[in-house]
Amino acid sequence: MKSKQIVISILAVLLVFPLMGTFAQPAANSGSIEVITTFDYPGTGNSTLPQKINERGDIVGVFIDSSGVTRGFVRFSDGSFSAPIVDPNDTVGFTEGRGINNSRTVCGDYVASDGNAHGFFLSGGTFTEYDVPGAVSTNVLGINDAASFTGTFDPGSGILQAFISVGGTLTSFSVPAAISTLAYEINNSNQLVVGYYIDSSGILHGYYRDTNGALHFPIDPSGSVGTVLFGVNDRNWVVARYADSSGVTHGLFFLPPNQFSTFDYPGSSFTSLNGINDKGVICGRYVDASGIAHGFLARVTGTPPTQAVGPEMKANESPSPVTPLNSSPAAWGDAMRAR
């Protein structure tokens, strides 16, 4: 797709609340998100779904061709693309690229002949398979420069648990009473983990896990009927998306503990912000009128005006898994993990 230069100014906020603690951000009178360029994985009819971006400007993502086959990809900082990423054990046409660090190690997941998802790492052309020990399924969703990684797994109950691996130590956790919890990214300082969970009514909510292991939830902008936190940088800037009751999906720029700005790609009713690096460069996507997804790069300038999210709760979470009160996976079913 032809590159576009678009400057989007985010609407001024009614009130800006001071930020607190280790998540404090510098105050700014104005800020914006500027779209730098749009892009598509080469090929007619491909939907392009960028996922994460490293400090070099390399983007990992997923593309879906016109026949529904799903493959991973890397868009390098010079604008060139890798060959399709296909795990050697993918027998059904489903491999996703989910995370990338500065050494260009890619993490992701694929579906094998057993019908379950399994994780992988790809470095220097070599695939390394990864499953949480004893898990039925594993999705590896993010990786940082210290090779800490995050994801979700099914221990056999049908209720997804989040996990993080730091220094070789695996920790699993769940939002209390959630029927699924997913961890999408951990920043390089290992200070913040972001993701989403599904409550007993089947509603998606964002959460973050701080350096002390405490879970902060729900993270829901006013009017949200479903929120997913995807990416975080070392400034603790978070990118995300949320849907409103009219069926429109908005990009979300979130500053913990409780501030956000909304971003909409012009002319689209679906915008998702998926990854952000320390330079404030964002990768995301929008969907056109024909239903095709297109990738874009954007840049944060200043600190966008923010307003408060809905009421936030804090749980003093232990590092061991929490058994959800509602054990029914019906609200999750076979739905795709958010991308």
Buried (B, 14 or more C-beta within 10 A) or exposed (E): EEEEEBEBEBEEBEEBEEBEEEBEBEEEEEBBBBBBBBBBBEEEEBBBBBBBBBBBBBBBBBBBBEEEBBBBBBBEEEEEBBEBBBBEBBEEBBBBBBBBBEEBBBBBBBBBEEEBBBBBBBBEEEBEBBBBEEBBBBBBBBBBBEBBBBBBBBBEEBBBBBBBBBEEEEBBBBBBEBBBBBBBBBBBBBBBBBBBBBBBEBBBBBBBBBEEBEBBBBBBBEBBEBBBBBBBBBBBBBBBBBBBEEEBBBBBBBBBBBBBBBBBBEEBBBBBBBBBBEEBBBBBBBBBEEEBBBBBBBBBBBBBBBBBBBEBEEBEBEEEBBEBEBEEBEBBEEEEBBB
